[in-house]
Amino acid sequence: MNKHGKIITFGEVIMRLNPPLKLKMQQAQQLDFTFGGTEFNVGASLANFGHEVTHVTALSTDFVGDAALRFVKSMGVNPDHVARNEHPLGQYFLEEGMGMRPGQVAYNRLHGAFANLNPAVYDWDMILQGADIFHWTGITPGISENALVALKEALAVAKEKKVQITFDPTYRSNLWQYGQDGQEVLKDLAGQSHILLGSVSEINKLIDTDYPKTEEGFKLAATELLKKMPNIKKVFGKVRADKSATSHAISGHAFNGEYLYEDTITITDIVDRIGTGDAFAAGVIHGLLTQDDAFALKFGLAACAIKHTIPRDINLAKANEIEEIMNGNLKGRLKR
């Protein structure tokens, strides 16, 4: 893979609406909005690191879709393969947590533009030409049958072109409303991919095991995963220990079939935890494109950590800022 890397991400761009000042919804008389989406968050972060990123999605044909498209462009992401249709843009509502009060999310996405995409509009042979990475998550196939069909077509072409496939097998039980067994679908799709970005919990679901959330449990689970799904070559995962809604510790592990790597970082004074897993995924992918597995894990954890200090869904930190965190500069001293 070349140093800068050409990356294709596929998934929904969704509108986020939340009360300002961490208010409860019942207190609010107005809502702030922005745009995000798990796979797009990863792509936008990678574009911010200097990679060439194309995001494939479907947006509404109204002024809301126009605003979302402008946002995609503003993040430095190539919008050439953004389809449009008459269905509304998906949304989610967020009540942010504080201290002992947890945050909560409600989704409105199952009848949106992305759920109603037409798989035939995507020319994956052209989209994936020259790509180094294709990234997907378990959210995309959970949204609709059409999204699943498009993802399967993308994975088949990526295999033909020998594109590295990274994936986060996130299973959301509130999705998968169209008759498919989500767990079985994700097992099939995971078996076609190469680099898993997920914890012991995700591995256990993929291979029907019950390993503990420990370093040894991760190594055992990852070892068995690589045996059962030989296309997968590396696993990067993290485990979050919540002290409160605004103070967490994150442990990261990576296993490539031979070496186990680990690292830990403590996060205090959390501003926004949405998108932190996406920041980790983007950090790992950047690390794999530029250096080695050990660096990828450390960079991914540092990217995850600094995202907790950045409001809204996307990690806007530059690679050099993340490397400072990775190298232990945690004082947050003012730069002049």
C-alpha positions as CSV (number, residue, x, y, z in Angstrom):
1,M,0.0,0.0,0.0
2,N,1.2,3.5,-0.7
3,K,2.0,5.9,2.1
4,H,-0.9,8.2,1.6
5,G,-3.5,5.6,0.7
6,K,-6.7,5.6,-1.3
7,I,-9.6,4.6,0.9
8,I,-13.3,3.9,0.1
9,T,-15.9,4.0,2.8
10,F,-19.5,2.9,2.4
11,G,-22.4,3.8,4.7
12,E,-25.1,6.3,5.7
13,V,-24.6,10.0,6.2
14,I,-27.0,10.8,9.0
15,M,-28.2,14.1,10.7
16,R,-27.4,14.4,14.4
17,L,-29.8,16.5,16.5
18,N,-29.1,17.3,20.1
19,P,-30.1,19.9,22.7
20,P,-27.4,22.4,23.5
21,L,-25.6,22.7,26.8
22,K,-26.2,19.0,27.6
23,L,-29.9,19.7,28.4
24,K,-32.4,16.9,28.6
25,M,-34.7,16.8,25.5
26,Q,-37.7,17.8,27.6
27,Q,-35.9,21.0,28.7
28,A,-34.8,22.0,25.2
29,Q,-36.6,24.6,23.0
30,Q,-34.1,24.2,20.2
31,L,-31.8,21.6,18.8
32,D,-28.3,21.8,17.3
33,F,-27.6,19.8,14.2
34,T,-24.7,18.4,12.3
35,F,-24.0,15.4,10.0
36,G,-22.1,12.2,10.7
37,G,-22.4,8.5,10.2
38,T,-20.0,5.7,11.4
39,E,-18.3,4.9,8.1
40,F,-18.3,8.6,7.0
41,N,-16.7,9.6,10.3
42,V,-13.9,7.2,9.6
43,G,-13.4,8.5,6.1
44,A,-13.5,12.2,7.2
45,S,-10.9,11.5,9.8
46,L,-8.6,9.7,7.3
47,A,-9.0,12.6,4.9
48,N,-7.9,14.9,7.7
49,F,-4.8,12.8,8.0
50,G,-4.0,13.4,4.3
51,H,-5.4,10.3,2.7
52,E,-7.5,10.2,-0.5
53,V,-11.0,9.2,0.6
54,T,-14.2,8.6,-1.3
55,H,-17.4,8.0,0.6
56,V,-20.2,6.1,-1.1
57,T,-23.7,6.7,0.2
58,A,-27.2,7.9,-0.7
59,L,-28.7,11.3,0.3
60,S,-32.1,12.9,0.0
61,T,-32.8,15.1,-3.0
62,D,-34.1,18.0,-0.9
63,F,-32.3,20.9,0.7
64,V,-31.3,18.7,3.7
65,G,-29.5,16.4,1.3
66,D,-27.9,19.4,-0.3
67,A,-26.6,20.5,3.1
68,A,-25.3,17.0,3.9
69,L,-23.5,16.9,0.5
70,R,-21.8,20.3,1.2
71,F,-20.7,18.9,4.6
72,V,-19.2,15.8,2.9
73,K,-17.2,18.1,0.6
74,S,-16.2,20.3,3.5
75,M,-14.5,17.4,5.2
76,G,-12.2,16.9,2.2
77,V,-14.0,13.7,1.1
78,N,-14.7,12.9,-2.5
79,P,-18.5,12.9,-3.2
80,D,-18.4,11.6,-6.7
81,H,-20.3,8.4,-5.8
82,V,-23.0,10.0,-3.6
83,A,-26.4,8.9,-5.0
84,R,-29.6,10.9,-4.4
85,N,-33.2,9.8,-4.0
86,E,-36.6,11.2,-2.8
87,H,-36.5,9.6,0.6
88,P,-35.6,11.8,3.7
89,L,-32.2,11.8,5.2
90,G,-31.8,9.6,8.3
91,Q,-31.6,11.2,11.7
92,Y,-30.6,10.5,15.2
93,F,-31.4,12.3,18.4
94,L,-28.8,12.6,21.2
95,E,-29.1,13.5,24.8
96,E,-25.5,14.0,26.0
97,G,-24.6,12.6,29.4
98,M,-22.8,14.3,32.2
99,G,-21.1,12.8,35.3
100,M,-23.4,10.1,36.7
101,R,-26.1,10.8,34.1
102,P,-25.6,8.6,30.9
103,G,-26.2,9.8,27.4
104,Q,-28.9,8.2,25.2
105,V,-29.6,8.0,21.5
106,A,-32.8,7.5,19.5
107,Y,-32.6,6.7,15.7
108,N,-34.8,7.5,12.8
109,R,-33.1,5.9,9.9
110,L,-34.9,2.7,8.7
111,H,-37.0,4.6,6.0
112,G,-34.4,7.1,4.9
113,A,-32.5,7.8,1.7
114,F,-29.7,5.3,2.5
115,A,-32.1,2.5,3.4
116,N,-33.8,3.0,0.1
117,L,-30.7,3.2,-2.1
118,N,-30.6,1.5,-5.4
119,P,-27.6,-1.0,-5.5
120,A,-27.5,-0.8,-9.3
121,V,-26.3,2.9,-9.3
122,Y,-22.9,2.0,-7.8
123,D,-20.2,1.0,-10.3
124,W,-17.9,-0.8,-7.8
125,D,-15.4,-1.7,-10.5
126,M,-14.8,2.0,-11.1
127,I,-15.2,3.1,-7.4
128,L,-12.6,0.6,-6.2
129,Q,-10.1,1.1,-9.0
130,G,-6.7,1.8,-7.4
131,A,-8.1,1.6,-3.8
132,D,-5.9,0.4,-0.9
133,I,-8.6,0.1,1.7
134,F,-12.4,-0.6,1.6
135,H,-14.0,0.0,5.0
136,W,-17.5,-1.1,6.1
137,T,-19.3,-1.7,9.4
138,G,-22.1,-3.9,10.6
139,I,-24.4,-0.9,10.7
140,T,-24.7,-0.7,6.9
141,P,-26.1,-4.2,6.2
142,G,-28.4,-3.8,9.2
143,I,-30.2,-0.8,7.7
144,S,-31.9,-2.5,4.7
145,E,-31.8,-5.3,2.2
146,N,-30.7,-2.9,-0.5
147,A,-27.8,-1.7,1.6
148,L,-26.8,-5.4,2.2
149,V,-27.0,-6.2,-1.6
150,A,-24.8,-3.2,-2.4
151,L,-22.2,-4.1,0.3
152,K,-22.0,-7.7,-1.0
153,E,-21.3,-6.4,-4.5
154,A,-18.6,-4.1,-3.2
155,L,-16.9,-6.9,-1.2
156,A,-16.9,-9.2,-4.3
157,V,-15.3,-6.5,-6.4
158,A,-12.8,-5.6,-3.6
159,K,-11.8,-9.3,-3.5
160,E,-11.2,-9.4,-7.3
161,K,-9.1,-6.3,-7.1
162,K,-7.2,-7.5,-4.0
163,V,-8.2,-4.5,-2.0
164,Q,-7.6,-4.7,1.8
165,I,-11.0,-4.9,3.6
166,T,-11.3,-3.4,7.1
167,F,-14.4,-3.8,9.1
168,D,-16.1,-3.1,12.4
169,P,-18.7,-5.8,12.9
170,T,-21.0,-3.6,15.0
171,Y,-24.3,-5.4,15.7
172,R,-27.2,-3.1,16.5
173,S,-30.3,-5.1,17.5
174,N,-32.6,-2.1,16.8
175,L,-31.6,-2.5,13.1
176,W,-32.1,-5.7,11.1
177,Q,-35.9,-5.1,10.7
178,Y,-36.1,-6.7,7.2
179,G,-36.1,-10.4,7.9
180,Q,-32.4,-11.2,7.9
181,D,-30.6,-12.9,10.8
182,G,-28.1,-10.1,11.5
183,Q,-25.6,-12.3,13.3
184,E,-25.4,-14.8,10.5
185,V,-25.1,-12.1,7.8
186,L,-22.2,-10.5,9.7
187,K,-20.4,-13.9,10.1
188,D,-20.6,-14.3,6.3
189,L,-19.4,-10.8,5.5
190,A,-16.7,-10.9,8.1
191,G,-15.3,-14.1,6.5
192,Q,-14.7,-12.1,3.3
193,S,-12.7,-9.3,5.1
194,H,-9.1,-8.9,6.3
195,I,-8.7,-6.6,9.3
196,L,-11.2,-6.7,12.2
197,L,-11.7,-3.6,14.3
198,G,-13.6,-4.8,17.3
199,S,-13.4,-6.0,20.9
200,V,-13.7,-9.5,22.4
201,S,-17.4,-9.0,22.5
202,E,-17.6,-8.7,18.7
203,I,-15.3,-11.6,18.2
204,N,-17.4,-13.8,20.5
205,K,-20.5,-13.0,18.5
206,L,-18.7,-13.9,15.2
207,I,-17.4,-17.3,16.3
208,D,-20.0,-18.2,19.0
209,T,-17.5,-18.1,22.0
210,D,-17.5,-16.6,25.4
211,Y,-14.0,-15.3,26.0
212,P,-13.5,-12.8,28.8
213,K,-12.7,-9.1,28.3
214,T,-9.0,-9.5,29.4
215,E,-5.7,-9.4,27.6
216,E,-5.5,-13.2,27.6
217,G,-9.2,-13.5,26.5
218,F,-8.5,-11.2,23.6
219,K,-5.5,-13.2,22.5
220,L,-7.4,-16.5,22.7
221,A,-10.5,-15.1,20.9
222,A,-8.4,-13.5,18.2
223,T,-6.4,-16.7,17.7
224,E,-9.5,-18.7,17.3
225,L,-11.1,-16.1,15.0
226,L,-8.0,-16.2,12.6
227,K,-8.3,-20.0,12.5
228,K,-12.0,-20.1,11.8
229,M,-11.9,-17.1,9.3
230,P,-8.6,-17.4,7.6
231,N,-9.1,-14.4,5.4
232,I,-8.8,-12.2,8.5
233,K,-5.2,-11.5,9.2
234,K,-5.2,-8.9,12.0
235,V,-7.5,-7.9,14.9
236,F,-7.5,-4.5,16.7
237,G,-9.8,-4.0,19.6
238,K,-10.4,-1.7,22.6
239,V,-12.3,-2.1,25.9
240,R,-13.8,0.9,27.7
241,A,-13.9,1.1,31.5
242,D,-16.5,3.8,32.4
243,K,-15.8,5.7,35.7
244,S,-18.6,8.1,34.8
245,A,-20.1,9.7,31.7
246,T,-17.1,12.1,31.6
247,S,-14.2,9.9,32.8
248,H,-13.1,6.7,31.0
249,A,-10.1,4.4,30.7
250,I,-9.5,2.7,27.3
251,S,-7.4,-0.4,26.8
252,G,-6.3,-1.5,23.3
253,H,-5.1,-4.8,22.0
254,A,-3.9,-6.0,18.6
255,F,-3.0,-9.5,17.4
256,N,-1.6,-10.4,14.0
257,G,-1.4,-14.2,14.4
258,E,2.1,-13.9,15.9
259,Y,2.5,-10.9,18.1
260,L,0.1,-9.4,20.7
261,Y,0.3,-5.7,21.3
262,E,-1.4,-3.7,24.1
263,D,-1.7,-0.1,25.3
264,T,-3.9,1.9,27.7
265,I,-5.0,5.5,27.9
266,T,-7.1,7.4,30.5
267,I,-9.5,10.0,29.4
268,T,-11.0,12.7,31.7
269,D,-13.2,15.7,31.1
270,I,-15.0,14.1,28.2
271,V,-16.8,16.6,25.9
272,D,-18.4,14.2,23.4
273,R,-18.0,10.4,23.2
274,I,-19.9,10.0,19.9
275,G,-17.6,8.9,17.1
276,T,-14.7,7.9,19.4
277,G,-14.8,4.3,18.1
278,D,-14.7,5.7,14.5
279,A,-11.7,7.8,15.5
280,F,-10.0,4.6,16.8
281,A,-10.8,2.8,13.5
282,A,-9.5,5.7,11.4
283,G,-6.3,5.9,13.5
284,V,-5.6,2.2,13.1
285,I,-6.1,2.3,9.4
286,H,-3.8,5.3,9.1
287,G,-1.2,3.5,11.2
288,L,-1.4,0.4,9.0
289,L,-1.0,2.6,5.9
290,T,2.0,4.4,7.2
291,Q,3.9,2.2,9.7
292,D,3.3,-1.1,11.5
293,D,0.9,-2.9,13.8
294,A,2.3,-1.6,17.1
295,F,2.2,2.0,15.8
296,A,-1.3,1.5,14.4
297,L,-2.6,0.4,17.8
298,K,-1.0,3.3,19.7
299,F,-2.1,5.9,17.1
300,G,-5.6,4.5,17.1
301,L,-5.9,4.7,20.9
302,A,-4.5,8.3,20.9
303,A,-7.0,9.3,18.1
304,C,-9.8,7.7,20.1
305,A,-8.7,9.7,23.2
306,I,-8.4,13.1,21.6
307,K,-11.8,12.7,19.9
308,H,-13.4,12.7,23.4
309,T,-12.4,16.4,23.6
310,I,-13.9,17.4,20.2
311,P,-17.6,18.1,20.0
312,R,-19.8,16.5,17.3
313,D,-19.2,13.2,15.5
314,I,-15.9,13.6,13.6
315,N,-12.3,13.6,14.8
316,L,-10.8,16.9,13.5
317,A,-7.4,16.4,15.1
318,K,-4.4,16.3,12.7
319,A,-2.0,13.4,12.7
320,N,0.7,15.4,14.4
321,E,-1.6,16.3,17.3
322,I,-2.5,12.7,17.7
323,E,1.2,11.7,17.7
324,E,1.8,14.2,20.6
325,I,-0.9,12.4,22.6
326,M,0.5,9.0,21.6
327,N,3.9,10.2,22.9
328,G,2.6,11.2,26.3
329,N,1.9,14.9,25.9
330,L,-1.4,15.0,27.9
331,K,-1.1,18.4,29.6
332,G,-3.1,20.3,27.1
333,R,-0.9,23.4,27.5
334,L,-1.8,26.4,25.4
335,K,0.3,26.7,22.2
336,R,1.4,30.2,21.2
